[in-house]
Amino acid sequence: MAVTALAVTPTPLVPIAPLPPGLVWVGQAPGVTGSTLHTATGQVRLRYSLNAMACGRDGLLTALATELDGRRLPDAPHLVRVTTAGAVTDLGPAPGRQDLVAGYGAAMATAPDGSTELLVTTGDRLRPLRLSPGPPAPLASHALPDLPYAGDWATDPRTGELVTVVSMAGVARVVRLRWDAATGVGAVDTTTVPALPPSSAYGGVAVLADGSIAAVFNRNAGPGAGAGTGRAPMGGALYRITGTRATKLADLGPLTSSDAATCPVPSPPPQPPVAARAVPTTPPPATAAAATPAPAAAAVRTTPPAKPPVRSRGPSPSPSAPGPTPSRKPAFVPTTVALAASEARHRIGSRYIPVVGALMVAAVAVARLVRRNRR
């Protein structure tokens, strides 16, 4: 019966940023219960101690768990499913668990029939565990070539080869195995990587999307190391291997165990289509019309503006030769001129009216005297 452990606690470890795309790994420090899951979004502390981890096409991790809260699980190891957010689902004791007790390395593979298999390495054998379809079930195992201890295996999706990192003849090497479910494990191909520590303590191996290899190197000085003890604390490291070259990506601190896998990198969400902006078109500049020779210039009659009629003081013109008829429209008189004429008439009237009045009175009196004398 599956049990999901949702309780996770944050880890005080310093984040490794940025991790290579798709890389997921777990590590356990000395004296700490549970593994710490490292993803591109951060780290979470798990209640389970995990190993033999691989990632499926659905982005879910499958692993073997041996401990819960620091105590060994009954009928260990258990088969567990883990999300990248840290939620662990315990599927119970792994099928064929007696042969998987010593399982440390694992890789995910898809068989020709479409089934998904977890390839677990246990010492000198490769033990496939079918995950789907149907309930998990062990499949026929295959013998491995005579190699030093390998802490983890990964599947190269481009070639289907199994990849690991071990030390041979005092030099770290990338080892590739070609295998087939029907014929078993094939030839061995090795590449020396002089920049890596010459050790087989590479607990986590993953093939990245660009073909390079991520390798987690476990190293720990053990109890009692530290200042004043004469034993310097030794820590692990994360490397990226490209061909025969290796680059250290981060120092990890002391590690007693680790494992790594590559998960599918989610595609970025599609961007909404951008509406095309109408680009205003500039009309071409007006071109001057081609000059064409004009015909002979036609005479243009210009009518001079009509002059206002002039009133003559002489005799009126003869009817046989009438002059220009004056316009009925009253002539325009500027306002200032009209005001001045009005003021002048007012001054003249106010000055001569008394005199004219006196003359009229005198004329009336003379007329009365004349009428009396006639009688």
C-alpha positions as CSV (number, residue, x, y, z in Angstrom):
1,M,0.0,0.0,0.0
2,A,1.5,3.3,-1.1
3,V,2.1,5.9,1.6
4,T,2.9,9.5,0.7
5,A,5.2,11.5,3.0
6,L,4.3,15.1,2.5
7,A,6.2,16.5,5.4
8,V,9.5,18.1,4.3
9,T,11.7,20.5,6.1
10,P,13.9,23.2,4.6
11,T,17.6,22.5,4.5
12,P,20.2,25.0,5.7
13,L,22.6,24.1,2.9
14,V,23.7,26.9,0.6
15,P,21.9,26.7,-2.7
16,I,24.0,25.8,-5.8
17,A,22.9,28.2,-8.4
18,P,22.5,27.8,-11.2
19,L,22.3,24.0,-11.6
20,P,22.8,22.7,-15.1
21,P,19.3,22.4,-16.8
22,G,17.5,19.2,-15.8
23,L,20.0,18.1,-13.2
24,V,18.5,16.7,-10.0
25,W,20.6,15.2,-7.2
26,V,20.3,14.0,-3.6
27,G,23.0,14.0,-1.0
28,Q,23.4,13.0,2.7
29,A,25.8,14.7,5.1
30,P,27.5,12.8,7.9
31,G,25.3,12.6,11.1
32,V,22.2,13.9,9.2
33,T,19.1,11.8,8.8
34,G,17.4,11.8,5.4
35,S,18.6,13.0,2.1
36,T,18.6,16.5,0.7
37,L,17.0,16.9,-2.7
38,H,18.6,19.6,-4.9
39,T,16.7,20.9,-7.9
40,A,16.8,24.1,-10.1
41,T,14.2,25.7,-7.7
42,G,16.1,25.0,-4.5
43,Q,16.6,22.3,-1.9
44,V,14.3,20.4,0.5
45,R,15.2,18.0,3.3
46,L,13.5,14.6,2.9
47,R,12.6,12.1,5.7
48,Y,13.9,9.3,3.5
49,S,17.4,8.3,2.7
50,L,17.5,7.7,-1.0
51,N,19.8,6.0,-3.5
52,A,19.6,4.4,-6.9
53,M,17.6,7.3,-8.3
54,A,16.5,8.0,-11.9
55,C,14.0,10.3,-13.5
56,G,11.2,9.3,-15.9
57,R,9.8,11.2,-18.9
58,D,6.9,12.4,-16.7
59,G,9.4,14.2,-14.5
60,L,8.9,11.9,-11.5
61,L,11.9,10.4,-9.7
62,T,12.0,6.7,-8.8
63,A,14.5,5.6,-6.2
64,L,15.3,3.0,-3.5
65,A,14.9,4.1,0.1
66,T,16.6,2.4,3.0
67,E,15.8,4.6,6.0
68,L,12.9,6.8,7.2
69,D,13.7,9.4,9.9
70,G,17.1,7.8,10.5
71,R,15.6,4.3,11.1
72,R,16.0,1.4,8.7
73,L,12.8,0.5,6.9
74,P,11.3,-2.9,7.4
75,D,12.0,-5.1,4.3
76,A,14.3,-2.5,2.9
77,P,14.8,-1.3,0.3
78,H,11.5,0.3,-0.5
79,L,10.6,1.6,-3.9
80,V,9.6,5.2,-3.8
81,R,8.4,7.9,-6.1
82,V,9.5,11.5,-5.5
83,T,8.3,14.8,-7.1
84,T,10.8,17.6,-7.6
85,A,8.9,19.5,-4.9
86,G,10.0,16.8,-2.4
87,A,6.8,14.8,-1.9
88,V,7.7,11.1,-1.4
89,T,5.3,8.2,-2.1
90,D,6.4,5.0,-0.5
91,L,5.3,2.0,-2.8
92,G,6.4,-0.6,-0.2
93,P,9.2,-3.2,-0.4
94,A,10.8,-3.3,-3.8
95,P,10.2,-6.5,-5.8
96,G,13.2,-8.7,-5.6
97,R,14.4,-6.7,-2.7
98,Q,16.9,-9.5,-1.6
99,D,18.9,-8.8,-4.8
100,L,18.5,-5.0,-4.5
101,V,19.8,-4.5,-1.0
102,A,23.2,-3.6,-2.3
103,G,21.8,-1.5,-5.1
104,Y,23.4,2.0,-5.3
105,G,23.4,3.0,-9.0
106,A,20.4,3.3,-11.2
107,A,19.3,4.6,-14.6
108,M,16.0,4.9,-16.4
109,A,15.5,3.2,-19.8
110,T,12.7,2.6,-22.2
111,A,12.5,-0.9,-23.7
112,P,11.7,-1.5,-27.4
113,D,8.2,-2.6,-26.3
114,G,7.6,0.8,-24.7
115,S,7.9,-0.4,-21.1
116,T,9.8,1.7,-18.6
117,E,12.7,0.0,-16.7
118,L,14.8,1.1,-13.7
119,L,18.3,-0.4,-14.3
120,V,19.8,-1.0,-10.9
121,T,23.5,-2.0,-10.5
122,T,24.4,-4.3,-7.6
123,G,28.1,-5.0,-7.6
124,D,28.8,-7.2,-10.6
125,R,25.2,-7.3,-12.1
126,L,22.7,-5.2,-13.8
127,R,19.2,-5.8,-12.5
128,P,16.3,-4.3,-14.5
129,L,13.1,-3.5,-12.6
130,R,10.1,-3.0,-14.8
131,L,8.1,0.0,-13.6
132,S,5.3,0.2,-16.2
133,P,3.0,-1.1,-17.5
134,G,1.6,-3.0,-14.7
135,P,2.9,-3.3,-11.2
136,P,6.7,-3.1,-10.6
137,A,8.4,-6.5,-11.3
138,P,12.1,-7.7,-11.5
139,L,13.4,-8.8,-14.9
140,A,16.3,-11.1,-15.8
141,S,19.7,-9.7,-14.6
142,H,22.9,-9.4,-16.7
143,A,26.6,-9.7,-15.7
144,L,28.7,-6.5,-15.8
145,P,32.2,-6.4,-17.0
146,D,35.0,-6.5,-14.5
147,L,35.2,-2.9,-13.4
148,P,36.0,-1.0,-10.2
149,Y,33.1,-0.1,-7.9
150,A,30.7,2.3,-9.6
151,G,28.6,4.6,-7.4
152,D,26.0,5.5,-10.0
153,W,25.0,4.9,-13.6
154,A,23.2,7.1,-16.1
155,T,21.6,6.4,-19.5
156,D,22.8,8.5,-22.5
157,P,19.5,9.3,-24.3
158,R,21.4,9.8,-27.6
159,T,23.1,6.4,-27.7
160,G,21.3,4.3,-25.1
161,E,24.7,3.6,-23.4
162,L,25.2,3.3,-19.7
163,V,27.6,5.9,-18.4
164,T,29.6,6.0,-15.1
165,V,32.8,7.5,-13.6
166,V,35.3,5.3,-11.9
167,S,39.1,5.3,-11.2
168,M,41.3,2.9,-13.2
169,A,45.1,2.8,-13.0
170,G,45.2,5.9,-10.8
171,V,43.2,8.0,-13.3
172,A,39.5,9.0,-13.3
173,R,37.7,7.7,-16.4
174,V,34.3,7.9,-18.0
175,V,33.1,4.4,-18.7
176,R,30.4,3.6,-21.3
177,L,28.7,0.2,-21.6
178,R,26.6,-0.9,-24.5
179,W,23.8,-3.2,-23.4
180,D,20.7,-4.8,-24.8
181,A,17.9,-6.6,-22.9
182,A,18.3,-9.7,-25.0
183,T,22.1,-9.9,-25.4
184,G,23.2,-8.3,-22.1
185,V,26.1,-5.8,-21.6
186,G,28.4,-5.2,-24.5
187,A,31.9,-3.7,-25.0
188,V,33.5,-1.2,-22.7
189,D,34.6,2.2,-23.8
190,T,36.7,4.5,-21.5
191,T,37.8,8.1,-21.7
192,T,40.4,9.5,-19.3
193,V,39.6,12.8,-17.5
194,P,42.9,13.9,-15.8
195,A,41.3,16.9,-14.0
196,L,39.0,14.8,-11.9
197,P,40.0,13.3,-8.5
198,P,41.4,9.8,-9.1
199,S,38.7,8.0,-7.1
200,S,35.7,5.8,-7.6
201,A,33.6,7.8,-5.1
202,Y,31.3,9.4,-7.7
203,G,27.9,8.7,-6.1
204,G,25.9,10.7,-8.6
205,V,26.2,10.6,-12.4
206,A,23.8,12.2,-14.9
207,V,24.0,12.8,-18.7
208,L,22.8,16.4,-19.4
209,A,20.8,17.6,-22.4
210,D,23.9,18.9,-24.2
211,G,25.7,15.5,-23.9
212,S,28.0,16.6,-21.0
213,I,28.2,14.6,-17.8
214,A,27.4,15.9,-14.3
215,A,29.3,14.0,-11.5
216,V,28.9,14.3,-7.8
217,F,32.0,13.4,-5.9
218,N,31.5,12.1,-2.4
219,R,34.2,12.9,0.1
220,N,34.2,13.0,3.9
221,A,37.0,12.9,6.4
222,G,34.8,11.1,8.9
223,P,34.0,11.8,12.6
224,G,36.5,13.9,14.6
225,A,37.7,16.0,11.7
226,G,38.0,19.7,12.1
227,A,40.0,22.5,13.7
228,G,42.6,21.3,16.3
229,T,42.2,17.6,15.4
230,G,44.9,17.4,12.7
231,R,42.3,16.1,10.3
232,A,41.0,18.7,7.9
233,P,37.3,18.3,7.0
234,M,37.1,17.1,3.4
235,G,34.1,17.9,1.2
236,G,32.5,16.7,-2.0
237,A,32.2,18.6,-5.3
238,L,30.0,18.8,-8.4
239,Y,31.8,18.5,-11.7
240,R,30.8,18.9,-15.3
241,I,32.7,16.7,-17.8
242,T,32.9,17.5,-21.5
243,G,35.1,15.1,-23.4
244,T,38.4,14.8,-21.5
245,R,37.9,18.1,-19.6
246,A,36.2,18.6,-16.3
247,T,35.1,21.8,-14.6
248,K,34.2,22.1,-10.9
249,L,30.8,23.8,-10.6
250,A,30.5,23.9,-6.8
251,D,32.0,22.6,-3.5
252,L,29.4,20.6,-1.7
253,G,30.8,20.0,1.8
254,P,31.1,16.6,3.4
255,L,29.0,13.9,1.8
256,T,28.5,10.2,2.8
257,S,26.3,9.3,-0.1
258,S,24.7,10.9,-3.2
259,D,22.9,10.1,-6.4
260,A,21.9,12.1,-9.5
261,A,19.5,12.0,-12.4
262,T,18.4,14.2,-15.4
263,C,14.8,15.2,-15.6
264,P,13.1,16.6,-18.7
265,V,13.5,20.3,-19.0
266,P,10.0,21.9,-19.3
267,S,9.5,24.0,-22.3
268,P,8.8,27.7,-21.8
269,P,5.1,28.6,-22.0
270,P,4.1,29.7,-25.5
271,Q,4.0,33.4,-25.9
272,P,0.8,35.1,-27.1
273,P,1.0,36.2,-30.7
274,V,2.1,39.7,-31.1
275,A,-0.4,41.8,-33.1
276,A,1.3,43.3,-36.1
277,R,1.5,47.1,-35.7
278,A,0.3,49.1,-38.7
279,V,3.3,51.0,-40.0
280,P,2.2,54.3,-41.5
281,T,3.4,54.6,-45.1
282,T,4.8,57.9,-46.1
283,P,3.5,59.0,-49.5
284,P,6.2,59.7,-52.0
285,P,7.1,63.4,-52.3
286,A,5.2,65.2,-54.9
287,T,7.3,65.5,-58.1
288,A,7.2,68.6,-60.1
289,A,5.2,68.2,-63.3
290,A,7.4,68.0,-66.3
291,A,7.7,71.4,-68.0
292,T,6.1,71.4,-71.4
293,P,6.5,74.2,-73.8
294,A,3.4,76.3,-73.7
295,P,1.9,77.7,-76.9
296,A,2.1,81.3,-77.7
297,A,1.1,83.3,-74.6
298,A,-2.5,84.4,-74.9
299,A,-3.2,88.1,-74.1
300,V,-4.8,88.5,-70.8
301,R,-7.2,91.4,-70.5
302,T,-7.0,93.0,-67.0
303,T,-10.0,95.0,-66.0
304,P,-9.0,97.9,-63.8
305,P,-11.0,98.4,-60.7
306,A,-13.9,100.7,-61.0
307,K,-13.3,104.1,-59.7
308,P,-16.0,105.8,-57.5
309,P,-18.1,108.3,-59.5
310,V,-17.0,111.9,-59.3
311,R,-19.8,114.5,-59.1
312,S,-19.2,117.4,-61.4
313,R,-20.3,120.9,-60.6
314,G,-20.8,121.7,-64.2
315,P,-24.0,121.1,-66.3
316,S,-25.4,117.6,-66.3
317,P,-24.1,115.5,-69.1
318,S,-26.3,115.1,-72.2
319,P,-28.8,112.3,-72.2
320,S,-27.3,111.0,-75.4
321,A,-24.1,110.3,-73.7
322,P,-24.9,109.0,-70.3
323,G,-22.1,108.7,-67.9
324,P,-21.5,105.8,-65.6
325,T,-24.4,105.0,-63.3
326,P,-23.4,105.6,-59.7
327,S,-23.7,102.5,-57.5
328,R,-26.7,102.4,-55.2
329,K,-24.6,101.0,-52.4
330,P,-23.8,103.8,-50.0
331,A,-20.2,104.8,-49.9
332,F,-18.3,103.5,-47.0
333,V,-17.4,106.3,-44.6
334,P,-14.9,105.6,-41.9
335,T,-16.3,105.8,-38.4
336,T,-13.8,108.4,-37.2
337,V,-14.6,110.7,-40.1
338,A,-18.4,110.4,-39.5
339,L,-17.9,111.3,-35.8
340,A,-15.9,114.3,-36.7
341,A,-18.5,115.7,-39.1
342,S,-21.3,115.2,-36.5
343,E,-19.3,117.1,-33.9
344,A,-18.7,120.0,-36.3
345,R,-22.4,120.4,-37.1
346,H,-23.2,120.5,-33.4
347,R,-20.7,123.2,-32.7
348,I,-22.0,125.3,-35.7
349,G,-25.6,124.9,-34.6
350,S,-25.1,125.9,-31.0
351,R,-23.2,129.0,-32.1
352,Y,-25.6,130.5,-34.7
353,I,-29.1,129.5,-33.5
354,P,-29.5,132.6,-31.1
355,V,-28.6,135.0,-33.9
356,V,-31.0,133.4,-36.4
357,G,-33.7,133.5,-33.7
358,A,-33.2,137.2,-33.1
359,L,-33.4,138.0,-36.8
360,M,-36.7,136.1,-37.1
361,V,-38.2,138.0,-34.2
362,A,-37.2,141.3,-35.8
363,A,-38.7,140.4,-39.1
364,V,-42.0,139.6,-37.5
365,A,-42.1,143.0,-35.8
366,V,-41.3,144.9,-39.0
367,A,-44.0,143.0,-40.8
368,R,-46.6,144.0,-38.2
369,L,-45.6,147.7,-38.4
370,V,-46.0,147.7,-42.2
371,R,-49.5,146.4,-42.0
372,R,-50.5,149.1,-39.5
373,N,-49.3,151.9,-41.7
374,R,-51.3,150.7,-44.7
375,R,-54.5,151.0,-42.7
